[in-house]
Amino acid sequence: MHTTLSFFRTKLGLVICLLLAATGGYLLWTHTGHTLAALPYLLLLACPMMHFFGHGEHHGEADRRNL
């Protein structure tokens, strides 16, 4: 997690964040109907993505308990 925070403090991280914010603002400003219609599908997609990317390294805990 420390490497993620240090990435956002670099110039490249700042540029990526600004580009994502500008893209999100553009989509909301010009395509409000399409963006709002996609929100339920994005919410459903967020659940498996959080499950896939949010678990991390669980196998290390079980290995330590067996010692």
mmCIF file of the N, C-alpha and C atoms, coordinates in Angstrom:
data_MODEL
# 
_entry.id   MODEL 
# 
loop_
_atom_site.group_PDB 
_atom_site.id 
_atom_site.type_symbol 
_atom_site.label_atom_id 
_atom_site.label_alt_id 
_atom_site.label_comp_id 
_atom_site.label_asym_id 
_atom_site.label_entity_id 
_atom_site.label_seq_id 
_atom_site.pdbx_PDB_ins_code 
_atom_site.Cartn_x 
_atom_site.Cartn_y 
_atom_site.Cartn_z 
_atom_site.occupancy 
_atom_site.B_iso_or_equiv 
_atom_site.pdbx_formal_charge 
_atom_site.auth_seq_id 
_atom_site.auth_comp_id 
_atom_site.auth_asym_id 
_atom_site.auth_atom_id 
_atom_site.pdbx_PDB_model_num 
ATOM 1   N N  . MET A 1 1  ? 0.825   -1.188  0.000   1.00 0.00 ? 1  MET A N  1 
ATOM 2   C CA . MET A 1 1  ? 0.000   0.000   0.000   1.00 0.00 ? 1  MET A CA 1 
ATOM 3   C C  . MET A 1 1  ? 0.867   1.249   0.000   1.00 0.00 ? 1  MET A C  1 
ATOM 4   N N  . HIS A 1 2  ? 2.052   1.136   0.561   1.00 0.00 ? 2  HIS A N  1 
ATOM 5   C CA . HIS A 1 2  ? 2.942   2.274   0.602   1.00 0.00 ? 2  HIS A CA 1 
ATOM 6   C C  . HIS A 1 2  ? 3.373   2.685   -0.802  1.00 0.00 ? 2  HIS A C  1 
ATOM 7   N N  . THR A 1 3  ? 3.590   1.728   -1.702  1.00 0.00 ? 3  THR A N  1 
ATOM 8   C CA . THR A 1 3  ? 3.996   2.063   -3.063  1.00 0.00 ? 3  THR A CA 1 
ATOM 9   C C  . THR A 1 3  ? 2.867   2.748   -3.820  1.00 0.00 ? 3  THR A C  1 
ATOM 10  N N  . THR A 1 4  ? 1.610   2.413   -3.506  1.00 0.00 ? 4  THR A N  1 
ATOM 11  C CA . THR A 1 4  ? 0.488   3.078   -4.160  1.00 0.00 ? 4  THR A CA 1 
ATOM 12  C C  . THR A 1 4  ? 0.432   4.540   -3.761  1.00 0.00 ? 4  THR A C  1 
ATOM 13  N N  . LEU A 1 5  ? 0.604   4.825   -2.486  1.00 0.00 ? 5  LEU A N  1 
ATOM 14  C CA . LEU A 1 5  ? 0.573   6.211   -2.030  1.00 0.00 ? 5  LEU A CA 1 
ATOM 15  C C  . LEU A 1 5  ? 1.739   7.004   -2.591  1.00 0.00 ? 5  LEU A C  1 
ATOM 16  N N  . SER A 1 6  ? 2.906   6.392   -2.700  1.00 0.00 ? 6  SER A N  1 
ATOM 17  C CA . SER A 1 6  ? 4.053   7.118   -3.243  1.00 0.00 ? 6  SER A CA 1 
ATOM 18  C C  . SER A 1 6  ? 3.877   7.374   -4.742  1.00 0.00 ? 6  SER A C  1 
ATOM 19  N N  . PHE A 1 7  ? 3.126   6.499   -5.448  1.00 0.00 ? 7  PHE A N  1 
ATOM 20  C CA . PHE A 1 7  ? 2.883   6.738   -6.867  1.00 0.00 ? 7  PHE A CA 1 
ATOM 21  C C  . PHE A 1 7  ? 2.050   7.996   -7.077  1.00 0.00 ? 7  PHE A C  1 
ATOM 22  N N  . PHE A 1 8  ? 1.059   8.222   -6.231  1.00 0.00 ? 8  PHE A N  1 
ATOM 23  C CA . PHE A 1 8  ? 0.198   9.388   -6.394  1.00 0.00 ? 8  PHE A CA 1 
ATOM 24  C C  . PHE A 1 8  ? 0.898   10.693  -6.053  1.00 0.00 ? 8  PHE A C  1 
ATOM 25  N N  . ARG A 1 9  ? 2.056   10.624  -5.448  1.00 0.00 ? 9  ARG A N  1 
ATOM 26  C CA . ARG A 1 9  ? 2.815   11.834  -5.129  1.00 0.00 ? 9  ARG A CA 1 
ATOM 27  C C  . ARG A 1 9  ? 3.824   12.186  -6.215  1.00 0.00 ? 9  ARG A C  1 
ATOM 28  N N  . THR A 1 10 ? 3.898   11.380  -7.263  1.00 0.00 ? 10 THR A N  1 
ATOM 29  C CA . THR A 1 10 ? 4.800   11.690  -8.364  1.00 0.00 ? 10 THR A CA 1 
ATOM 30  C C  . THR A 1 10 ? 4.069   12.550  -9.398  1.00 0.00 ? 10 THR A C  1 
ATOM 31  N N  . LYS A 1 11 ? 4.823   13.094  -10.330 1.00 0.00 ? 11 LYS A N  1 
ATOM 32  C CA . LYS A 1 11 ? 4.212   13.908  -11.385 1.00 0.00 ? 11 LYS A CA 1 
ATOM 33  C C  . LYS A 1 11 ? 3.326   13.066  -12.289 1.00 0.00 ? 11 LYS A C  1 
ATOM 34  N N  . LEU A 1 12 ? 3.774   11.846  -12.591 1.00 0.00 ? 12 LEU A N  1 
ATOM 35  C CA . LEU A 1 12 ? 2.979   10.964  -13.437 1.00 0.00 ? 12 LEU A CA 1 
ATOM 36  C C  . LEU A 1 12 ? 1.663   10.599  -12.755 1.00 0.00 ? 12 LEU A C  1 
ATOM 37  N N  . GLY A 1 13 ? 1.701   10.324  -11.465 1.00 0.00 ? 13 GLY A N  1 
ATOM 38  C CA . GLY A 1 13 ? 0.481   10.013  -10.733 1.00 0.00 ? 13 GLY A CA 1 
ATOM 39  C C  . GLY A 1 13 ? -0.488  11.178  -10.729 1.00 0.00 ? 13 GLY A C  1 
ATOM 40  N N  . LEU A 1 14 ? 0.026   12.386  -10.570 1.00 0.00 ? 14 LEU A N  1 
ATOM 41  C CA . LEU A 1 14 ? -0.816  13.575  -10.599 1.00 0.00 ? 14 LEU A CA 1 
ATOM 42  C C  . LEU A 1 14 ? -1.444  13.774  -11.976 1.00 0.00 ? 14 LEU A C  1 
ATOM 43  N N  . VAL A 1 15 ? -0.672  13.562  -13.026 1.00 0.00 ? 15 VAL A N  1 
ATOM 44  C CA . VAL A 1 15 ? -1.195  13.708  -14.384 1.00 0.00 ? 15 VAL A CA 1 
ATOM 45  C C  . VAL A 1 15 ? -2.279  12.681  -14.663 1.00 0.00 ? 15 VAL A C  1 
ATOM 46  N N  . ILE A 1 16 ? -2.073  11.446  -14.240 1.00 0.00 ? 16 ILE A N  1 
ATOM 47  C CA . ILE A 1 16 ? -3.081  10.403  -14.455 1.00 0.00 ? 16 ILE A CA 1 
ATOM 48  C C  . ILE A 1 16 ? -4.357  10.727  -13.701 1.00 0.00 ? 16 ILE A C  1 
ATOM 49  N N  . CYS A 1 17 ? -4.234  11.185  -12.457 1.00 0.00 ? 17 CYS A N  1 
ATOM 50  C CA . CYS A 1 17 ? -5.424  11.556  -11.680 1.00 0.00 ? 17 CYS A CA 1 
ATOM 51  C C  . CYS A 1 17 ? -6.174  12.709  -12.332 1.00 0.00 ? 17 CYS A C  1 
ATOM 52  N N  . LEU A 1 18 ? -5.458  13.697  -12.813 1.00 0.00 ? 18 LEU A N  1 
ATOM 53  C CA . LEU A 1 18 ? -6.111  14.829  -13.467 1.00 0.00 ? 18 LEU A CA 1 
ATOM 54  C C  . LEU A 1 18 ? -6.791  14.411  -14.769 1.00 0.00 ? 18 LEU A C  1 
ATOM 55  N N  . LEU A 1 19 ? -6.147  13.534  -15.533 1.00 0.00 ? 19 LEU A N  1 
ATOM 56  C CA . LEU A 1 19 ? -6.767  13.051  -16.766 1.00 0.00 ? 19 LEU A CA 1 
ATOM 57  C C  . LEU A 1 19 ? -8.028  12.236  -16.489 1.00 0.00 ? 19 LEU A C  1 
ATOM 58  N N  . LEU A 1 20 ? -7.991  11.402  -15.460 1.00 0.00 ? 20 LEU A N  1 
ATOM 59  C CA . LEU A 1 20 ? -9.183  10.634  -15.099 1.00 0.00 ? 20 LEU A CA 1 
ATOM 60  C C  . LEU A 1 20 ? -10.308 11.541  -14.610 1.00 0.00 ? 20 LEU A C  1 
ATOM 61  N N  . ALA A 1 21 ? -9.965  12.561  -13.846 1.00 0.00 ? 21 ALA A N  1 
ATOM 62  C CA . ALA A 1 21 ? -10.982 13.505  -13.378 1.00 0.00 ? 21 ALA A CA 1 
ATOM 63  C C  . ALA A 1 21 ? -11.568 14.296  -14.542 1.00 0.00 ? 21 ALA A C  1 
ATOM 64  N N  . ALA A 1 22 ? -10.727 14.712  -15.482 1.00 0.00 ? 22 ALA A N  1 
ATOM 65  C CA . ALA A 1 22 ? -11.229 15.459  -16.639 1.00 0.00 ? 22 ALA A CA 1 
ATOM 66  C C  . ALA A 1 22 ? -12.105 14.579  -17.521 1.00 0.00 ? 22 ALA A C  1 
ATOM 67  N N  . THR A 1 23 ? -11.719 13.329  -17.703 1.00 0.00 ? 23 THR A N  1 
ATOM 68  C CA . THR A 1 23 ? -12.528 12.402  -18.496 1.00 0.00 ? 23 THR A CA 1 
ATOM 69  C C  . THR A 1 23 ? -13.871 12.144  -17.822 1.00 0.00 ? 23 THR A C  1 
ATOM 70  N N  . GLY A 1 24 ? -13.860 11.947  -16.513 1.00 0.00 ? 24 GLY A N  1 
ATOM 71  C CA . GLY A 1 24 ? -15.109 11.751  -15.780 1.00 0.00 ? 24 GLY A CA 1 
ATOM 72  C C  . GLY A 1 24 ? -16.009 12.974  -15.853 1.00 0.00 ? 24 GLY A C  1 
ATOM 73  N N  . GLY A 1 25 ? -15.427 14.161  -15.734 1.00 0.00 ? 25 GLY A N  1 
ATOM 74  C CA . GLY A 1 25 ? -16.209 15.389  -15.858 1.00 0.00 ? 25 GLY A CA 1 
ATOM 75  C C  . GLY A 1 25 ? -16.791 15.556  -17.250 1.00 0.00 ? 25 GLY A C  1 
ATOM 76  N N  . TYR A 1 26 ? -16.017 15.233  -18.259 1.00 0.00 ? 26 TYR A N  1 
ATOM 77  C CA . TYR A 1 26 ? -16.512 15.313  -19.633 1.00 0.00 ? 26 TYR A CA 1 
ATOM 78  C C  . TYR A 1 26 ? -17.677 14.357  -19.853 1.00 0.00 ? 26 TYR A C  1 
ATOM 79  N N  . LEU A 1 27 ? -17.539 13.129  -19.364 1.00 0.00 ? 27 LEU A N  1 
ATOM 80  C CA . LEU A 1 27 ? -18.621 12.154  -19.534 1.00 0.00 ? 27 LEU A CA 1 
ATOM 81  C C  . LEU A 1 27 ? -19.881 12.588  -18.809 1.00 0.00 ? 27 LEU A C  1 
ATOM 82  N N  . LEU A 1 28 ? -19.731 13.118  -17.615 1.00 0.00 ? 28 LEU A N  1 
ATOM 83  C CA . LEU A 1 28 ? -20.917 13.575  -16.884 1.00 0.00 ? 28 LEU A CA 1 
ATOM 84  C C  . LEU A 1 28 ? -21.540 14.806  -17.531 1.00 0.00 ? 28 LEU A C  1 
ATOM 85  N N  . TRP A 1 29 ? -20.725 15.680  -18.077 1.00 0.00 ? 29 TRP A N  1 
ATOM 86  C CA . TRP A 1 29 ? -21.236 16.920  -18.654 1.00 0.00 ? 29 TRP A CA 1 
ATOM 87  C C  . TRP A 1 29 ? -21.937 16.687  -19.994 1.00 0.00 ? 29 TRP A C  1 
ATOM 88  N N  . THR A 1 30 ? -21.352 15.884  -20.847 1.00 0.00 ? 30 THR A N  1 
ATOM 89  C CA . THR A 1 30 ? -21.893 15.740  -22.195 1.00 0.00 ? 30 THR A CA 1 
ATOM 90  C C  . THR A 1 30 ? -22.771 14.507  -22.378 1.00 0.00 ? 30 THR A C  1 
ATOM 91  N N  . HIS A 1 31 ? -22.553 13.489  -21.583 1.00 0.00 ? 31 HIS A N  1 
ATOM 92  C CA . HIS A 1 31 ? -23.294 12.239  -21.754 1.00 0.00 ? 31 HIS A CA 1 
ATOM 93  C C  . HIS A 1 31 ? -23.953 11.825  -20.436 1.00 0.00 ? 31 HIS A C  1 
ATOM 94  N N  . THR A 1 32 ? -24.657 12.738  -19.817 1.00 0.00 ? 32 THR A N  1 
ATOM 95  C CA . THR A 1 32 ? -25.235 12.480  -18.501 1.00 0.00 ? 32 THR A CA 1 
ATOM 96  C C  . THR A 1 32 ? -26.190 11.291  -18.534 1.00 0.00 ? 32 THR A C  1 
ATOM 97  N N  . GLY A 1 33 ? -27.051 11.224  -19.530 1.00 0.00 ? 33 GLY A N  1 
ATOM 98  C CA . GLY A 1 33 ? -28.015 10.137  -19.621 1.00 0.00 ? 33 GLY A CA 1 
ATOM 99  C C  . GLY A 1 33 ? -27.357 8.785   -19.774 1.00 0.00 ? 33 GLY A C  1 
ATOM 100 N N  . HIS A 1 34 ? -26.353 8.721   -20.632 1.00 0.00 ? 34 HIS A N  1 
ATOM 101 C CA . HIS A 1 34 ? -25.647 7.457   -20.835 1.00 0.00 ? 34 HIS A CA 1 
ATOM 102 C C  . HIS A 1 34 ? -24.864 7.052   -19.584 1.00 0.00 ? 34 HIS A C  1 
ATOM 103 N N  . THR A 1 35 ? -24.246 8.021   -18.947 1.00 0.00 ? 35 THR A N  1 
ATOM 104 C CA . THR A 1 35 ? -23.455 7.727   -17.765 1.00 0.00 ? 35 THR A CA 1 
ATOM 105 C C  . THR A 1 35 ? -24.335 7.228   -16.626 1.00 0.00 ? 35 THR A C  1 
ATOM 106 N N  . LEU A 1 36 ? -25.472 7.882   -16.415 1.00 0.00 ? 36 LEU A N  1 
ATOM 107 C CA . LEU A 1 36 ? -26.367 7.464   -15.345 1.00 0.00 ? 36 LEU A CA 1 
ATOM 108 C C  . LEU A 1 36 ? -27.011 6.122   -15.649 1.00 0.00 ? 36 LEU A C  1 
ATOM 109 N N  . ALA A 1 37 ? -27.236 5.826   -16.921 1.00 0.00 ? 37 ALA A N  1 
ATOM 110 C CA . ALA A 1 37 ? -27.807 4.534   -17.284 1.00 0.00 ? 37 ALA A CA 1 
ATOM 111 C C  . ALA A 1 37 ? -26.807 3.396   -17.054 1.00 0.00 ? 37 ALA A C  1 
ATOM 112 N N  . ALA A 1 38 ? -25.512 3.694   -17.094 1.00 0.00 ? 38 ALA A N  1 
ATOM 113 C CA . ALA A 1 38 ? -24.493 2.672   -16.907 1.00 0.00 ? 38 ALA A CA 1 
ATOM 114 C C  . ALA A 1 38 ? -24.154 2.438   -15.436 1.00 0.00 ? 38 ALA A C  1 
ATOM 115 N N  . LEU A 1 39 ? -24.607 3.299   -14.533 1.00 0.00 ? 39 LEU A N  1 
ATOM 116 C CA . LEU A 1 39 ? -24.239 3.169   -13.121 1.00 0.00 ? 39 LEU A CA 1 
ATOM 117 C C  . LEU A 1 39 ? -24.642 1.832   -12.492 1.00 0.00 ? 39 LEU A C  1 
ATOM 118 N N  . PRO A 1 40 ? -25.847 1.307   -12.718 1.00 0.00 ? 40 PRO A N  1 
ATOM 119 C CA . PRO A 1 40 ? -26.154 -0.001  -12.104 1.00 0.00 ? 40 PRO A CA 1 
ATOM 120 C C  . PRO A 1 40 ? -25.217 -1.113  -12.580 1.00 0.00 ? 40 PRO A C  1 
ATOM 121 N N  . TYR A 1 41 ? -24.838 -1.078  -13.843 1.00 0.00 ? 41 TYR A N  1 
ATOM 122 C CA . TYR A 1 41 ? -23.929 -2.102  -14.360 1.00 0.00 ? 41 TYR A CA 1 
ATOM 123 C C  . TYR A 1 41 ? -22.522 -1.927  -13.789 1.00 0.00 ? 41 TYR A C  1 
ATOM 124 N N  . LEU A 1 42 ? -22.099 -0.688  -13.599 1.00 0.00 ? 42 LEU A N  1 
ATOM 125 C CA . LEU A 1 42 ? -20.792 -0.443  -13.004 1.00 0.00 ? 42 LEU A CA 1 
ATOM 126 C C  . LEU A 1 42 ? -20.769 -0.876  -11.549 1.00 0.00 ? 42 LEU A C  1 
ATOM 127 N N  . LEU A 1 43 ? -21.877 -0.714  -10.854 1.00 0.00 ? 43 LEU A N  1 
ATOM 128 C CA . LEU A 1 43 ? -21.958 -1.166  -9.470  1.00 0.00 ? 43 LEU A CA 1 
ATOM 129 C C  . LEU A 1 43 ? -21.872 -2.683  -9.402  1.00 0.00 ? 43 LEU A C  1 
ATOM 130 N N  . LEU A 1 44 ? -22.560 -3.368  -10.303 1.00 0.00 ? 44 LEU A N  1 
ATOM 131 C CA . LEU A 1 44 ? -22.476 -4.825  -10.335 1.00 0.00 ? 44 LEU A CA 1 
ATOM 132 C C  . LEU A 1 44 ? -21.081 -5.307  -10.733 1.00 0.00 ? 44 LEU A C  1 
ATOM 133 N N  . LEU A 1 45 ? -20.415 -4.572  -11.589 1.00 0.00 ? 45 LEU A N  1 
ATOM 134 C CA . LEU A 1 45 ? -19.058 -4.928  -11.988 1.00 0.00 ? 45 LEU A CA 1 
ATOM 135 C C  . LEU A 1 45 ? -18.062 -4.652  -10.867 1.00 0.00 ? 45 LEU A C  1 
ATOM 136 N N  . ALA A 1 46 ? -18.358 -3.684  -10.011 1.00 0.00 ? 46 ALA A N  1 
ATOM 137 C CA . ALA A 1 46 ? -17.442 -3.343  -8.926  1.00 0.00 ? 46 ALA A CA 1 
ATOM 138 C C  . ALA A 1 46 ? -17.331 -4.471  -7.910  1.00 0.00 ? 46 ALA A C  1 
ATOM 139 N N  . CYS A 1 47 ? -18.410 -5.222  -7.699  1.00 0.00 ? 47 CYS A N  1 
ATOM 140 C CA . CYS A 1 47 ? -18.383 -6.300  -6.693  1.00 0.00 ? 47 CYS A CA 1 
ATOM 141 C C  . CYS A 1 47 ? -17.350 -7.378  -7.020  1.00 0.00 ? 47 CYS A C  1 
ATOM 142 N N  . PRO A 1 48 ? -17.351 -7.972  -8.218  1.00 0.00 ? 48 PRO A N  1 
ATOM 143 C CA . PRO A 1 48 ? -16.312 -8.981  -8.480  1.00 0.00 ? 48 PRO A CA 1 
ATOM 144 C C  . PRO A 1 48 ? -14.918 -8.375  -8.594  1.00 0.00 ? 48 PRO A C  1 
ATOM 145 N N  . MET A 1 49 ? -14.820 -7.132  -9.038  1.00 0.00 ? 49 MET A N  1 
ATOM 146 C CA . MET A 1 49 ? -13.499 -6.513  -9.133  1.00 0.00 ? 49 MET A CA 1 
ATOM 147 C C  . MET A 1 49 ? -12.911 -6.277  -7.747  1.00 0.00 ? 49 MET A C  1 
ATOM 148 N N  . MET A 1 50 ? -13.732 -5.843  -6.796  1.00 0.00 ? 50 MET A N  1 
ATOM 149 C CA . MET A 1 50 ? -13.234 -5.666  -5.434  1.00 0.00 ? 50 MET A CA 1 
ATOM 150 C C  . MET A 1 50 ? -12.865 -7.003  -4.825  1.00 0.00 ? 50 MET A C  1 
ATOM 151 N N  . HIS A 1 51 ? -13.612 -8.037  -5.135  1.00 0.00 ? 51 HIS A N  1 
ATOM 152 C CA . HIS A 1 51 ? -13.285 -9.366  -4.635  1.00 0.00 ? 51 HIS A CA 1 
ATOM 153 C C  . HIS A 1 51 ? -11.971 -9.867  -5.240  1.00 0.00 ? 51 HIS A C  1 
ATOM 154 N N  . PHE A 1 52 ? -11.780 -9.629  -6.511  1.00 0.00 ? 52 PHE A N  1 
ATOM 155 C CA . PHE A 1 52 ? -10.585 -10.114 -7.198  1.00 0.00 ? 52 PHE A CA 1 
ATOM 156 C C  . PHE A 1 52 ? -9.337  -9.344  -6.771  1.00 0.00 ? 52 PHE A C  1 
ATOM 157 N N  . PHE A 1 53 ? -9.424  -8.013  -6.715  1.00 0.00 ? 53 PHE A N  1 
ATOM 158 C CA . PHE A 1 53 ? -8.248  -7.202  -6.431  1.00 0.00 ? 53 PHE A CA 1 
ATOM 159 C C  . PHE A 1 53 ? -8.083  -6.847  -4.961  1.00 0.00 ? 53 PHE A C  1 
ATOM 160 N N  . GLY A 1 54 ? -9.096  -7.043  -4.143  1.00 0.00 ? 54 GLY A N  1 
ATOM 161 C CA . GLY A 1 54 ? -9.033  -6.566  -2.774  1.00 0.00 ? 54 GLY A CA 1 
ATOM 162 C C  . GLY A 1 54 ? -8.561  -7.571  -1.749  1.00 0.00 ? 54 GLY A C  1 
ATOM 163 N N  . HIS A 1 55 ? -8.364  -8.820  -2.108  1.00 0.00 ? 55 HIS A N  1 
ATOM 164 C CA . HIS A 1 55 ? -8.015  -9.806  -1.098  1.00 0.00 ? 55 HIS A CA 1 
ATOM 165 C C  . HIS A 1 55 ? -6.542  -9.819  -0.749  1.00 0.00 ? 55 HIS A C  1 
ATOM 166 N N  . GLY A 1 56 ? -5.686  -9.601  -1.657  1.00 0.00 ? 56 GLY A N  1 
ATOM 167 C CA . GLY A 1 56 ? -4.260  -9.581  -1.358  1.00 0.00 ? 56 GLY A CA 1 
ATOM 168 C C  . GLY A 1 56 ? -3.685  -10.971 -1.155  1.00 0.00 ? 56 GLY A C  1 
ATOM 169 N N  . GLU A 1 57 ? -2.737  -11.066 -0.273  1.00 0.00 ? 57 GLU A N  1 
ATOM 170 C CA . GLU A 1 57 ? -1.987  -12.308 -0.041  1.00 0.00 ? 57 GLU A CA 1 
ATOM 171 C C  . GLU A 1 57 ? -2.491  -12.994 1.224   1.00 0.00 ? 57 GLU A C  1 
ATOM 172 N N  . HIS A 1 58 ? -3.482  -13.850 1.118   1.00 0.00 ? 58 HIS A N  1 
ATOM 173 C CA . HIS A 1 58 ? -4.000  -14.539 2.291   1.00 0.00 ? 58 HIS A CA 1 
ATOM 174 C C  . HIS A 1 58 ? -3.212  -15.796 2.632   1.00 0.00 ? 58 HIS A C  1 
ATOM 175 N N  . HIS A 1 59 ? -2.514  -16.383 1.679   1.00 0.00 ? 59 HIS A N  1 
ATOM 176 C CA . HIS A 1 59 ? -1.861  -17.656 1.936   1.00 0.00 ? 59 HIS A CA 1 
ATOM 177 C C  . HIS A 1 59 ? -0.733  -17.532 2.937   1.00 0.00 ? 59 HIS A C  1 
ATOM 178 N N  . GLY A 1 60 ? -0.167  -16.365 3.139   1.00 0.00 ? 60 GLY A N  1 
ATOM 179 C CA . GLY A 1 60 ? 0.915   -16.198 4.098   1.00 0.00 ? 60 GLY A CA 1 
ATOM 180 C C  . GLY A 1 60 ? 0.462   -16.382 5.531   1.00 0.00 ? 60 GLY A C  1 
ATOM 181 N N  . GLU A 1 61 ? -0.768  -16.012 5.874   1.00 0.00 ? 61 GLU A N  1 
ATOM 182 C CA . GLU A 1 61 ? -1.260  -16.148 7.236   1.00 0.00 ? 61 GLU A CA 1 
ATOM 183 C C  . GLU A 1 61 ? -1.404  -17.616 7.624   1.00 0.00 ? 61 GLU A C  1 
ATOM 184 N N  . ALA A 1 62 ? -1.912  -18.441 6.743   1.00 0.00 ? 62 ALA A N  1 
ATOM 185 C CA . ALA A 1 62 ? -2.084  -19.864 7.044   1.00 0.00 ? 62 ALA A CA 1 
ATOM 186 C C  . ALA A 1 62 ? -0.731  -20.557 7.202   1.00 0.00 ? 62 ALA A C  1 
ATOM 187 N N  . ASP A 1 63 ? 0.250   -20.157 6.427   1.00 0.00 ? 63 ASP A N  1 
ATOM 188 C CA . ASP A 1 63 ? 1.577   -20.762 6.530   1.00 0.00 ? 63 ASP A CA 1 
ATOM 189 C C  . ASP A 1 63 ? 2.225   -20.448 7.886   1.00 0.00 ? 63 ASP A C  1 
ATOM 190 N N  . ARG A 1 64 ? 2.014   -19.258 8.405   1.00 0.00 ? 64 ARG A N  1 
ATOM 191 C CA . ARG A 1 64 ? 2.603   -18.870 9.688   1.00 0.00 ? 64 ARG A CA 1 
ATOM 192 C C  . ARG A 1 64 ? 1.954   -19.622 10.837  1.00 0.00 ? 64 ARG A C  1 
ATOM 193 N N  . ARG A 1 65 ? 0.658   -19.905 10.744  1.00 0.00 ? 65 ARG A N  1 
ATOM 194 C CA . ARG A 1 65 ? -0.039  -20.601 11.824  1.00 0.00 ? 65 ARG A CA 1 
ATOM 195 C C  . ARG A 1 65 ? 0.410   -22.052 11.935  1.00 0.00 ? 65 ARG A C  1 
ATOM 196 N N  . ASN A 1 66 ? 0.831   -22.649 10.851  1.00 0.00 ? 66 ASN A N  1 
ATOM 197 C CA . ASN A 1 66 ? 1.230   -24.053 10.851  1.00 0.00 ? 66 ASN A CA 1 
ATOM 198 C C  . ASN A 1 66 ? 2.634   -24.267 11.424  1.00 0.00 ? 66 ASN A C  1 
ATOM 199 N N  . LEU A 1 67 ? 3.378   -23.206 11.613  1.00 0.00 ? 67 LEU A N  1 
ATOM 200 C CA . LEU A 1 67 ? 4.754   -23.361 12.132  1.00 0.00 ? 67 LEU A CA 1 
ATOM 201 C C  . LEU A 1 67 ? 4.736   -23.687 13.552  1.00 0.00 ? 67 LEU A C  1 
# 
